[in-house]
């Protein structure tokens, strides 16, 4: 396992992995990143740094990963094809590798019309599948897309996204198979609020022989309220929340809905953990990082045998071990 990222070691060991999403700040202050990471570190095996998700500007994924690696955390660099061409993307991948980033999640990216600056010019020079091939080319063959050789290859554990909950359903497993062929070693799914649909997807991926080839982490997250659930399924691309989930929250007084949303997330994790083919969960708690530890503990996933790292406020040098 020499040269593997900590996340890869956890997954290859067969342990049930936990990753979580760090929502990057609208700030140029490093402490804002550390404050968010601190509440995730002891309960997660790796921390995702999002790349302008929803086509909204925040601190860059590369910048967040630079801060996380300095402090000894285990980051997952998210790379979206929406905003950069292949020249910039290859440069960012090398820069991230030089900072110690080993985990890369390859994404096509939401369209600019989904964000708050729809007049922005989209790029999409690559898509998630060709991005996976590009990162694998850098890692395995030590050369750029141009054919020019690298002096030192990066060491990447490559990931992709999957959405079992959006039609066409029969295509989703086939799409994942193409990403695995392109180089995906782990996958993080969209939010799961529909266990039967997830089971159908995992049955299909099993039939395609993918369970021994790729580690599947199911996306989960707490809902703040019935109103928030309704907003998410209406405005967030690819999010499916069944009517019964919304009704379950709406039946409660408003001051109890946040707790119920947390409890629902715990229930989903416990159900997901029992499904063959699931290797872990990816927790997405937008602006609710403080709930992640509660959720992971209540789901029975503590203590973690591997931590993403513990931030030392005295400086990154103290975390070099």
C-alpha positions as CSV (number, residue, x, y, z in Angstrom):
1,X,0.0,0.0,0.0
2,X,3.0,2.3,-0.3
3,X,2.2,5.5,-2.1
4,X,-1.6,5.1,-1.5
5,X,-3.6,7.9,-0.1
6,X,-5.2,7.4,3.3
7,X,-8.6,7.2,1.6
8,X,-7.4,4.5,-0.8
9,X,-5.9,2.5,2.1
10,X,-9.2,2.6,4.0
11,X,-11.2,1.4,1.0
12,X,-8.8,-1.3,-0.1
13,X,-8.7,-2.6,3.5
14,X,-12.5,-3.3,3.3
15,X,-13.4,-0.8,6.0
16,X,-16.6,1.2,5.6
17,X,-15.3,4.6,4.6
18,X,-16.7,8.0,5.5
19,X,-16.0,11.2,3.5
20,X,-17.6,14.6,3.9
21,X,-17.9,17.7,1.9
22,X,-16.3,21.0,3.1
23,X,-18.3,23.9,1.8
24,X,-15.6,26.5,0.8
25,X,-15.9,29.9,2.3
26,X,-16.7,33.2,0.5
27,X,-13.6,34.5,2.0
28,X,-9.8,35.0,1.5
29,X,-9.2,33.9,5.1
30,X,-7.5,30.5,5.7
31,X,-9.0,30.2,9.2
32,X,-12.5,29.9,7.7
33,X,-11.3,26.7,6.0
34,X,-9.7,25.3,9.1
35,X,-12.8,26.0,11.2
36,X,-14.9,24.0,8.8
37,X,-12.4,21.2,8.5
38,X,-11.9,20.9,12.3
39,X,-15.4,19.6,12.9
40,X,-15.0,17.0,10.1
41,X,-11.5,15.6,10.7
42,X,-12.1,13.2,13.6
43,X,-15.1,11.5,11.9
44,X,-14.0,11.3,8.3
45,X,-11.4,9.5,6.3
46,X,-11.2,12.3,3.7
47,X,-12.6,15.8,3.1
48,X,-13.9,16.9,-0.3
49,X,-13.1,20.4,-1.4
50,X,-15.8,21.4,-3.8
51,X,-15.1,23.2,-7.1
52,X,-17.6,26.0,-7.6
53,X,-20.5,23.6,-7.1
54,X,-23.8,24.8,-8.5
55,X,-21.8,27.1,-10.7
56,X,-21.4,29.6,-7.8
57,X,-18.1,31.1,-6.9
58,X,-16.4,30.2,-3.7
59,X,-12.7,29.7,-2.6
60,X,-11.2,27.4,-5.2
61,X,-10.8,23.6,-4.7
62,X,-7.1,23.8,-5.3
63,X,-6.8,26.6,-2.7
64,X,-8.8,24.7,-0.1
65,X,-6.7,21.6,-0.7
66,X,-3.5,23.5,-0.3
67,X,-4.6,24.7,3.1
68,X,-5.9,21.2,4.1
69,X,-2.7,19.5,3.1
70,X,-0.6,22.1,5.0
71,X,-2.5,21.3,8.1
72,X,-2.3,17.5,7.7
73,X,-5.8,16.7,6.5
74,X,-6.7,14.2,3.8
75,X,-8.4,16.2,1.0
76,X,-10.3,15.1,-2.1
77,X,-9.7,17.6,-4.9
78,X,-12.8,18.1,-7.0
79,X,-12.1,19.2,-10.6
80,X,-14.9,20.5,-12.7
81,X,-14.6,20.8,-16.5
82,X,-16.9,23.7,-16.7
83,X,-14.5,26.5,-16.1
84,X,-11.1,25.4,-17.4
85,X,-9.6,23.9,-20.6
86,X,-7.3,20.9,-20.8
87,X,-4.2,23.1,-20.4
88,X,-5.3,24.7,-17.2
89,X,-6.7,21.4,-15.8
90,X,-3.5,19.5,-16.4
91,X,-1.6,22.3,-14.7
92,X,-3.9,22.3,-11.7
93,X,-3.6,18.5,-11.4
94,X,0.2,18.7,-11.2
95,X,0.1,21.6,-8.8
96,X,-2.3,19.8,-6.5
97,X,-0.1,16.7,-6.6
98,X,3.0,18.8,-5.7
99,X,1.1,19.9,-2.6
100,X,0.4,16.3,-1.6
101,X,-3.1,15.8,-2.9
102,X,-3.7,12.2,-3.8
103,X,-7.4,12.0,-4.3
104,X,-9.1,13.5,-7.3
105,X,-12.9,13.6,-8.1
106,X,-13.4,14.2,-11.8
107,X,-16.6,16.1,-12.6
108,X,-18.2,17.6,-15.7
109,X,-19.8,20.3,-13.7
110,X,-23.1,22.1,-13.5
111,X,-24.0,24.4,-16.3
112,X,-23.4,28.1,-15.7
113,X,-27.2,28.8,-16.0
114,X,-27.6,27.0,-12.6
115,X,-25.4,29.6,-10.8
116,X,-25.6,33.2,-9.8
117,X,-23.5,34.4,-12.8
118,X,-25.3,32.8,-15.8
119,X,-23.5,35.3,-18.2
120,X,-20.2,33.4,-17.5
121,X,-18.6,31.6,-20.5
122,X,-18.6,27.8,-20.1
123,X,-15.6,25.8,-21.3
124,X,-16.3,22.1,-21.2
125,X,-13.2,21.3,-23.2
126,X,-13.2,17.9,-21.4
127,X,-16.0,16.0,-19.7
128,X,-15.7,13.8,-16.6
129,X,-14.8,10.7,-18.6
130,X,-12.1,12.4,-20.7
131,X,-10.8,14.1,-17.5
132,X,-10.4,10.7,-15.9
133,X,-8.5,9.5,-18.9
134,X,-6.3,12.6,-18.7
135,X,-5.5,12.2,-15.0
136,X,-4.7,8.5,-15.6
137,X,-2.4,9.4,-18.5
138,X,-0.5,11.7,-16.2
139,X,-0.3,9.1,-13.5
140,X,0.3,5.9,-15.4
141,X,2.2,7.0,-18.5
142,X,3.8,10.2,-17.2
143,X,2.9,12.3,-20.1
144,X,0.5,15.2,-21.0
145,X,-2.2,14.9,-23.6
146,X,0.2,16.5,-26.0
147,X,2.5,13.6,-25.6
148,X,5.2,15.5,-23.8
149,X,6.7,13.6,-20.9
150,X,6.6,14.5,-17.3
151,X,9.7,14.6,-15.1
152,X,7.7,13.1,-12.2
153,X,4.4,11.4,-12.3
154,X,1.6,12.3,-9.9
155,X,0.1,9.6,-7.6
156,X,-3.6,9.9,-7.9
157,X,-6.6,7.9,-6.5
158,X,-9.2,8.7,-9.1
159,X,-12.9,9.2,-8.4
160,X,-16.1,10.0,-10.3
161,X,-19.6,11.0,-9.6
162,X,-22.8,8.9,-10.2
163,X,-26.5,9.7,-9.9
164,X,-28.6,6.6,-9.6
165,X,-31.7,8.8,-8.8
166,X,-32.1,10.6,-12.1
167,X,-33.5,9.2,-15.4
168,X,-32.7,7.5,-17.6
169,X,-32.2,4.9,-14.8
170,X,-31.0,2.0,-17.0
171,X,-28.2,4.2,-18.4
172,X,-26.7,5.1,-15.0
173,X,-24.9,1.8,-14.4
174,X,-23.6,1.7,-18.0
175,X,-22.4,5.3,-17.6
176,X,-20.5,4.3,-14.5
177,X,-18.9,1.4,-16.3
178,X,-17.6,3.8,-18.9
179,X,-16.1,5.9,-16.1
180,X,-14.5,2.9,-14.5
181,X,-13.0,1.9,-17.8
182,X,-11.6,5.4,-18.1
183,X,-9.9,5.2,-14.7
184,X,-12.4,5.7,-11.9
185,X,-11.4,3.8,-8.7
186,X,-14.0,5.2,-6.4
187,X,-17.4,6.9,-6.9
188,X,-19.4,9.3,-4.8
189,X,-23.1,9.4,-5.6
190,X,-25.7,12.2,-5.5
191,X,-27.8,12.5,-2.3
192,X,-29.7,9.2,-1.6
193,X,-33.2,9.6,-0.3
194,X,-34.6,6.6,-2.3
195,X,-33.2,3.3,-1.0
196,X,-35.2,1.1,-3.5
197,X,-33.8,3.1,-6.4
198,X,-30.3,2.8,-5.0
199,X,-30.7,-1.0,-4.7
200,X,-31.8,-1.3,-8.3
201,X,-28.7,0.7,-9.3
202,X,-26.4,-1.5,-7.2
203,X,-27.9,-4.6,-8.7
204,X,-27.2,-3.3,-12.2
205,X,-23.6,-2.4,-11.3
206,X,-23.1,-5.8,-9.8
207,X,-24.4,-7.4,-12.9
208,X,-21.8,-5.4,-14.9
209,X,-19.0,-6.7,-12.6
210,X,-18.2,-3.3,-11.2
211,X,-18.2,-4.1,-7.4
212,X,-14.8,-5.5,-7.5
213,X,-13.4,-2.7,-9.7
214,X,-14.7,0.5,-8.1
215,X,-15.5,1.5,-4.5
216,X,-19.0,3.1,-4.3
217,X,-19.7,5.7,-1.6
218,X,-23.3,6.7,-1.3
219,X,-24.1,10.4,-0.9
220,X,-26.2,11.3,2.2
221,X,-27.1,14.4,4.0
222,X,-29.5,16.0,6.5
223,X,-32.5,18.0,5.5
224,X,-33.1,21.2,7.4
225,X,-36.9,21.2,6.9
226,X,-39.7,20.3,4.6
227,X,-39.3,23.7,2.9
228,X,-35.6,23.0,2.3
229,X,-36.3,19.6,0.9
230,X,-38.8,21.1,-1.5
231,X,-36.3,23.8,-2.6
232,X,-33.5,21.2,-3.1
233,X,-35.5,18.9,-5.3
234,X,-36.8,21.8,-7.3
235,X,-33.6,23.9,-7.8
236,X,-30.6,21.6,-7.3
237,X,-29.9,19.6,-10.5
238,X,-30.1,15.9,-10.1
239,X,-31.5,15.8,-6.6
240,X,-34.4,13.4,-6.1
241,X,-36.4,13.5,-2.9
242,X,-39.5,11.4,-2.8
243,X,-42.8,12.9,-1.8
244,X,-43.1,10.7,1.3
245,X,-39.8,12.3,2.7
246,X,-41.2,15.8,2.3
247,X,-44.5,14.8,3.9
248,X,-42.7,13.1,6.8
249,X,-40.9,16.4,7.6
250,X,-43.9,18.6,6.9
251,X,-46.0,16.6,9.4
252,X,-43.8,17.9,12.2
253,X,-43.7,21.3,13.9
254,X,-41.1,23.5,12.3
255,X,-38.9,23.5,15.4
256,X,-38.5,19.7,15.2
257,X,-37.9,19.3,11.5
258,X,-34.1,19.9,11.6
259,X,-33.7,17.1,14.2
260,X,-35.9,14.8,12.1
261,X,-33.8,15.6,9.0
262,X,-30.7,14.6,10.9
263,X,-32.4,11.4,12.2
264,X,-33.5,10.5,8.6
265,X,-29.9,10.8,7.5
266,X,-28.8,8.4,10.2
267,X,-31.5,5.9,9.2
268,X,-30.4,6.1,5.5
269,X,-26.8,5.5,6.5
270,X,-27.7,2.4,8.5
271,X,-29.8,1.0,5.7
272,X,-27.1,1.8,3.1
273,X,-24.5,0.1,5.1
274,X,-26.3,-3.2,4.8
275,X,-26.5,-3.2,1.0
276,X,-23.9,-5.3,-0.8
277,X,-21.6,-3.3,-3.1
278,X,-21.6,-0.2,-0.8
279,X,-18.1,0.7,0.4
280,X,-18.9,3.9,2.4
281,X,-20.9,7.1,2.6
282,X,-20.2,10.6,1.4
283,X,-21.8,13.2,3.7
284,X,-23.0,16.4,2.2
285,X,-24.2,18.8,4.9
286,X,-24.4,22.2,3.2
287,X,-23.6,24.9,5.9
288,X,-24.3,22.3,8.5
289,X,-20.8,20.8,9.1
290,X,-21.5,20.7,12.8
291,X,-24.1,18.0,12.3
292,X,-21.7,15.6,10.5
293,X,-20.1,14.3,13.7
294,X,-23.5,13.8,15.3
295,X,-24.7,11.9,12.3
296,X,-21.7,9.6,12.0
297,X,-21.7,8.8,15.7
298,X,-25.5,8.1,15.8
299,X,-25.1,5.9,12.7
300,X,-22.6,3.7,14.6
301,X,-19.6,4.6,12.5
302,X,-17.3,5.7,15.3
303,X,-14.5,5.5,16.2
304,X,-12.8,5.9,12.9
305,X,-9.7,3.8,12.6
306,X,-8.2,6.3,10.2
307,X,-8.6,10.1,10.6
308,X,-8.3,12.7,7.9
309,X,-5.9,14.6,10.1
310,X,-6.0,16.9,13.1
311,X,-5.3,20.6,12.6
312,X,-2.6,22.1,14.7
313,X,-3.1,25.9,15.0
314,X,0.6,26.3,15.7
315,X,1.4,25.6,12.0
316,X,1.6,22.9,9.4
317,X,5.2,21.9,10.3
318,X,3.9,20.3,13.5
319,X,1.7,18.0,11.4
320,X,4.3,16.5,9.2
321,X,4.2,13.0,10.6
